[in-house]
Amino acid sequence: MKSRMKRTLLAAALLGVAVLRLSAAELVERIVARVNDRLITQSEYDKRLAIAMRAPRAPDAQTLRGTVLEDMIREKLLEERAKEMSVSATDEEVEAAVQRVKAQYNLTSDAEFDAALADSGMTRDDLRRQMRETITLQKVIGRDVASRMDLSDDGLRIEYERRKEQFYAVPESARVSEIVVKFTPGDAESQAAAAAKVEELRGKIKAGTPFADLAKADSEGKTKDRGGELGTVNKGELVEALDVAIFTSKDEYSAPVLMNGSISLLRVTERKDAGYRPFSEVKDDLRKRISDELYEKRFTEYMDKLRREAFVKIYDPELAKLDQQANEKKTS
């Protein structure tokens, strides 16, 4: 990532020692923030901000300034934690990460790769430093955050009970067949003829004629060729009149249902009560649903804890104000 201050300047800043007189050609780097014994310099911050501003759909400049600072503070905290844990990235891991970036953007030559990096305000050495720090920080997070997420079957069962109403509710259902007799809307004679036809069909059903045979012979609905078979329907899926006829009564054959331009006879079988998809069936889906959410929650809690236990001082007044507003928003 970004270069550090010279060791002598760093020591002087941390110890509060007065800076020695420098020649006219030498300048002391301005410090934006201090995180324990680590510094965020102005040039380091400016470079990160410039890269962030090139990103597609970047937020407004004010929001971005605060976000970049927060990210850099987090990185310093994680760098310190990595040192405590003796965690680092190997040269092989860094080089593999660089090659993945190159392949991701279909950059076949080194010249194309360097040009693309330059467009982002980076060099290959910058990318290697960034990859090294990213891999190292990922290892820290993996040990301190990801490894402590409870995605065991027992943990998932607890989440299943909490979330099954939201994600895995199964409505009441039934297998339905229909016979549809049509009439001309607004024509009383046509409607009466349709009603008489329906009563005739009901009589044949009571006499033992198979419903499917009558549907194939006399239905005027789209399911005629399937013997009237609609398939399995869930409560609330069909228009209200049909839904009421299917799920209010538990009889196999409902009373005729009058619609606008038709009368329907329904046969209802294989009823299933409302319930929930079983845990064994949804376990993998649940793990996928909650892993990102749970990770984000645990990571935020972890970073908040690291920051509470650290000394963080922001020297830039405007950035300090943005940081204070962000923290107030978190606690409100």
C-alpha positions as CSV (number, residue, x, y, z in Angstrom):
1,M,0.0,0.0,0.0
2,K,1.4,3.5,0.7
3,S,5.0,4.2,1.9
4,R,5.7,4.9,5.5
5,M,7.6,7.9,7.0
6,K,11.3,7.5,7.6
7,R,12.0,5.8,10.8
8,T,13.7,8.9,12.4
9,L,10.7,11.1,11.7
10,L,8.3,8.4,13.0
11,A,10.2,8.1,16.2
12,A,10.3,11.8,16.6
13,A,6.6,12.2,16.1
14,L,5.7,9.4,18.5
15,L,8.0,10.6,21.3
16,G,6.9,14.2,20.9
17,V,10.5,15.3,20.4
18,A,11.0,18.7,18.7
19,V,11.9,18.2,15.0
20,L,15.5,19.1,14.2
21,R,16.1,22.0,11.9
22,L,15.9,20.9,8.4
23,S,17.5,22.3,5.3
24,A,15.2,24.3,2.9
25,A,15.0,21.2,0.6
26,E,13.5,19.0,3.4
27,L,9.9,19.0,4.5
28,V,8.2,17.3,7.5
29,E,5.3,15.1,6.4
30,R,2.0,16.3,7.7
31,I,0.2,13.8,10.0
32,V,-3.5,13.2,9.4
33,A,-4.1,10.7,12.2
34,R,-2.3,8.5,14.8
35,V,-3.5,5.0,15.6
36,N,-1.5,3.8,18.7
37,D,2.1,3.9,17.4
38,R,1.1,4.0,13.7
39,L,0.7,7.1,11.6
40,I,-1.5,8.0,8.7
41,T,0.4,10.7,6.7
42,Q,-1.1,13.3,4.4
43,S,0.5,11.9,1.3
44,E,-0.7,8.4,2.2
45,Y,-4.2,9.6,2.8
46,D,-4.3,11.8,-0.4
47,K,-3.2,8.9,-2.5
48,R,-5.9,6.6,-1.1
49,L,-8.5,9.2,-1.6
50,A,-7.5,9.8,-5.2
51,I,-7.8,6.1,-6.0
52,A,-11.2,5.8,-4.2
53,M,-12.5,8.8,-6.2
54,R,-11.7,6.9,-9.5
55,A,-14.0,4.0,-8.5
56,P,-17.3,3.7,-10.3
57,R,-20.3,4.9,-8.3
58,A,-18.2,6.5,-5.7
59,P,-20.2,8.5,-3.1
60,D,-20.0,12.2,-2.7
61,A,-16.6,13.7,-1.9
62,Q,-17.4,14.5,1.7
63,T,-18.7,11.0,2.5
64,L,-15.8,9.5,0.6
65,R,-13.2,11.4,2.7
66,G,-14.7,10.0,5.9
67,T,-14.9,6.5,4.5
68,V,-11.3,6.5,3.3
69,L,-10.1,7.6,6.7
70,E,-12.2,5.0,8.5
71,D,-10.8,2.3,6.2
72,M,-7.2,3.4,6.9
73,I,-7.7,3.5,10.7
74,R,-9.1,0.0,10.5
75,E,-6.1,-1.1,8.5
76,K,-3.7,0.3,11.0
77,L,-5.5,-1.5,13.8
78,L,-5.4,-4.7,11.9
79,E,-1.7,-4.2,11.0
80,E,-1.0,-4.0,14.7
81,R,-3.0,-7.1,15.5
82,A,-1.1,-8.9,12.7
83,K,2.1,-8.0,14.4
84,E,0.9,-9.3,17.7
85,M,-0.2,-12.5,16.1
86,S,3.0,-12.8,14.0
87,V,0.9,-13.1,10.9
88,S,2.2,-12.1,7.4
89,A,1.7,-12.9,3.7
90,T,4.3,-15.0,1.9
91,D,6.0,-13.8,-1.3
92,E,4.2,-16.7,-3.1
93,E,0.8,-15.6,-1.9
94,V,1.5,-12.0,-3.0
95,E,2.6,-13.0,-6.4
96,A,-0.4,-15.3,-6.9
97,A,-2.7,-12.5,-5.9
98,V,-1.0,-10.1,-8.4
99,Q,-1.4,-12.7,-11.2
100,R,-5.1,-13.1,-10.3
101,V,-5.6,-9.4,-10.7
102,K,-3.8,-9.5,-14.1
103,A,-6.0,-12.4,-15.2
104,Q,-9.2,-10.9,-13.9
105,Y,-8.8,-8.0,-16.3
106,N,-7.5,-10.1,-19.2
107,L,-4.2,-8.3,-19.3
108,T,-1.9,-10.5,-21.3
109,S,1.3,-8.4,-21.4
110,D,3.3,-6.7,-18.7
111,A,2.9,-3.4,-20.7
112,E,-0.9,-3.6,-20.6
113,F,-0.8,-4.5,-16.9
114,D,1.4,-1.5,-16.0
115,A,-0.7,0.8,-18.1
116,A,-3.9,-0.3,-16.4
117,L,-2.3,0.2,-13.0
118,A,-1.1,3.6,-14.0
119,D,-4.7,4.5,-14.9
120,S,-5.6,3.7,-11.3
121,G,-2.7,5.8,-10.0
122,M,-0.7,2.7,-9.0
123,T,2.6,1.0,-9.9
124,R,3.2,-2.7,-9.7
125,D,5.2,-2.2,-6.5
126,D,2.1,-0.4,-5.1
127,L,-0.1,-3.3,-6.0
128,R,2.3,-5.8,-4.4
129,R,2.4,-3.8,-1.2
130,Q,-1.4,-3.6,-1.3
131,M,-1.8,-7.3,-1.9
132,R,0.7,-8.1,0.9
133,E,-1.2,-6.0,3.4
134,T,-4.6,-7.2,2.1
135,I,-3.6,-10.9,2.5
136,T,-2.1,-10.3,5.9
137,L,-5.2,-8.5,7.1
138,Q,-7.4,-11.2,5.7
139,K,-5.5,-13.8,7.7
140,V,-6.1,-11.7,10.9
141,I,-9.8,-11.4,10.1
142,G,-9.9,-15.1,9.3
143,R,-8.5,-16.0,12.7
144,D,-10.3,-13.4,14.8
145,V,-13.6,-13.1,13.0
146,A,-14.4,-15.8,10.5
147,S,-13.2,-18.7,12.7
148,R,-15.5,-17.6,15.5
149,M,-18.7,-17.5,13.4
150,D,-21.0,-20.3,14.5
151,L,-22.1,-21.9,11.2
152,S,-22.3,-25.4,12.7
153,D,-25.5,-27.3,12.5
154,D,-26.4,-26.4,16.0
155,G,-25.8,-22.7,15.3
156,L,-27.8,-22.9,12.0
157,R,-30.7,-24.6,13.8
158,I,-31.0,-21.6,16.1
159,E,-31.0,-19.3,13.1
160,Y,-33.5,-21.5,11.4
161,E,-36.0,-21.2,14.2
162,R,-35.5,-17.4,14.2
163,R,-35.9,-17.0,10.4
164,K,-38.1,-19.8,9.2
165,E,-41.2,-17.6,9.2
166,Q,-39.4,-15.1,7.0
167,F,-37.7,-17.4,4.6
168,Y,-39.1,-20.9,4.7
169,A,-42.9,-20.7,5.4
170,V,-44.9,-23.0,3.2
171,P,-48.6,-22.0,2.7
172,E,-51.5,-24.4,2.7
173,S,-51.7,-26.2,-0.6
174,A,-54.0,-28.5,-2.5
175,R,-54.0,-30.4,-5.8
176,V,-56.9,-29.1,-7.9
177,S,-58.8,-30.1,-11.0
178,E,-61.4,-28.0,-12.8
179,I,-64.3,-28.1,-15.2
180,V,-65.1,-24.7,-16.7
181,V,-68.5,-23.9,-18.4
182,K,-68.6,-20.6,-20.1
183,F,-71.5,-18.1,-20.7
184,T,-71.9,-14.7,-22.2
185,P,-71.5,-12.1,-19.5
186,G,-74.7,-10.0,-19.0
187,D,-76.8,-12.6,-20.9
188,A,-79.2,-14.2,-18.4
189,E,-80.2,-16.9,-20.7
190,S,-76.7,-17.9,-21.5
191,Q,-75.8,-17.9,-17.8
192,A,-78.9,-20.1,-17.0
193,A,-77.9,-22.6,-19.6
194,A,-74.4,-22.8,-18.2
195,A,-75.8,-23.3,-14.7
196,A,-78.0,-26.1,-16.0
197,K,-75.0,-27.7,-17.7
198,V,-73.0,-27.5,-14.4
199,E,-75.8,-29.2,-12.5
200,E,-75.9,-32.0,-15.1
201,L,-72.2,-32.5,-14.7
202,R,-72.5,-32.6,-10.9
203,G,-75.1,-35.3,-11.2
204,K,-72.8,-37.4,-13.4
205,I,-70.0,-37.0,-10.8
206,K,-72.3,-38.2,-8.0
207,A,-73.3,-41.1,-10.2
208,G,-69.6,-42.1,-10.5
209,T,-68.4,-40.7,-13.8
210,P,-64.7,-39.8,-13.4
211,F,-64.1,-36.1,-13.1
212,A,-61.2,-36.2,-15.6
213,D,-63.4,-37.9,-18.2
214,L,-66.1,-35.2,-17.8
215,A,-63.4,-32.4,-18.0
216,K,-62.0,-33.8,-21.3
217,A,-65.5,-34.1,-22.8
218,D,-67.2,-31.0,-21.5
219,S,-64.8,-28.4,-20.0
220,E,-64.2,-25.2,-21.8
221,G,-61.1,-24.2,-19.9
222,K,-57.5,-24.4,-20.8
223,T,-56.9,-27.5,-18.8
224,K,-59.4,-29.5,-20.8
225,D,-56.9,-31.7,-22.5
226,R,-55.3,-32.6,-19.1
227,G,-58.5,-33.8,-17.7
228,G,-59.0,-30.5,-15.9
229,E,-55.7,-30.9,-14.0
230,L,-54.5,-27.5,-12.6
231,G,-51.8,-29.1,-10.4
232,T,-50.8,-28.1,-6.9
233,V,-51.8,-24.5,-5.9
234,N,-51.0,-22.6,-2.8
235,K,-53.5,-20.6,-0.7
236,G,-53.6,-17.1,-2.0
237,E,-52.3,-18.0,-5.4
238,L,-55.6,-18.0,-7.4
239,V,-58.3,-15.3,-7.7
240,E,-60.3,-14.9,-4.5
241,A,-63.4,-16.7,-5.5
242,L,-61.5,-19.9,-6.4
243,D,-59.2,-19.6,-3.4
244,V,-62.2,-19.4,-1.0
245,A,-63.8,-22.4,-2.7
246,I,-60.6,-24.5,-2.5
247,F,-59.4,-23.7,1.0
248,T,-62.5,-22.8,3.0
249,S,-64.2,-26.1,2.6
250,K,-62.4,-29.4,3.2
251,D,-64.8,-31.3,0.8
252,E,-63.4,-33.0,-2.3
253,Y,-65.9,-31.3,-4.6
254,S,-66.7,-27.6,-4.0
255,A,-69.9,-25.8,-4.8
256,P,-70.0,-24.3,-8.3
257,V,-67.9,-21.1,-8.4
258,L,-69.5,-18.2,-10.4
259,M,-67.0,-16.1,-12.2
260,N,-67.4,-13.3,-14.8
261,G,-68.3,-15.3,-17.8
262,S,-67.9,-18.8,-16.5
263,I,-68.9,-21.3,-13.8
264,S,-66.2,-23.7,-12.4
265,L,-66.6,-27.1,-10.8
266,L,-63.5,-27.9,-8.6
267,R,-62.2,-31.2,-7.4
268,V,-59.6,-30.8,-4.5
269,T,-57.3,-33.6,-3.4
270,E,-54.0,-34.0,-1.6
271,R,-54.4,-31.2,0.9
272,K,-51.4,-30.0,2.8
273,D,-51.5,-27.8,5.9
274,A,-49.3,-24.7,6.1
275,G,-45.9,-25.3,7.6
276,Y,-42.2,-24.8,7.0
277,R,-39.6,-26.3,4.8
278,P,-37.5,-28.8,6.9
279,F,-34.2,-27.7,8.2
280,S,-32.4,-30.5,6.4
281,E,-33.7,-29.2,3.1
282,V,-32.8,-25.5,3.7
283,K,-29.5,-25.8,5.7
284,D,-27.2,-24.9,2.8
285,D,-29.4,-22.1,1.7
286,L,-29.6,-20.7,5.3
287,R,-25.8,-20.9,5.7
288,K,-25.4,-18.9,2.5
289,R,-28.1,-16.3,3.5
290,I,-26.6,-15.6,6.9
291,S,-22.9,-16.0,6.4
292,D,-22.4,-12.5,4.8
293,E,-24.8,-10.9,7.3
294,L,-23.2,-12.6,10.3
295,Y,-19.7,-11.9,9.0
296,E,-20.5,-8.2,8.6
297,K,-21.9,-8.0,12.1
298,R,-19.0,-9.9,13.7
299,F,-16.5,-7.9,11.8
300,T,-18.1,-4.5,12.8
301,E,-18.2,-5.6,16.4
302,Y,-14.6,-6.7,16.2
303,M,-13.3,-3.5,14.7
304,D,-15.3,-1.4,17.2
305,K,-13.7,-3.3,20.0
306,L,-10.2,-2.8,18.5
307,R,-10.8,0.9,18.2
308,R,-12.3,1.3,21.7
309,E,-9.1,-0.3,23.1
310,A,-6.8,1.8,20.9
311,F,-5.5,5.3,21.0
312,V,-6.8,7.1,17.9
313,K,-6.1,10.8,17.4
314,I,-7.2,12.6,14.2
315,Y,-5.3,15.8,13.7
316,D,-7.2,17.2,10.6
317,P,-10.2,19.1,12.1
318,E,-12.5,18.5,9.2
319,L,-11.7,14.7,9.2
320,A,-12.1,14.6,13.0
321,K,-15.6,16.1,12.6
322,L,-16.5,13.6,10.0
323,D,-15.3,10.7,12.2
324,Q,-17.2,12.0,15.1
325,Q,-20.4,12.2,13.1
326,A,-19.9,8.7,11.8
327,N,-19.4,7.4,15.3
328,E,-22.5,9.2,16.6
329,K,-24.5,7.7,13.7
330,K,-23.4,4.2,14.8
331,T,-24.5,4.7,18.3
332,S,-27.8,6.5,17.6
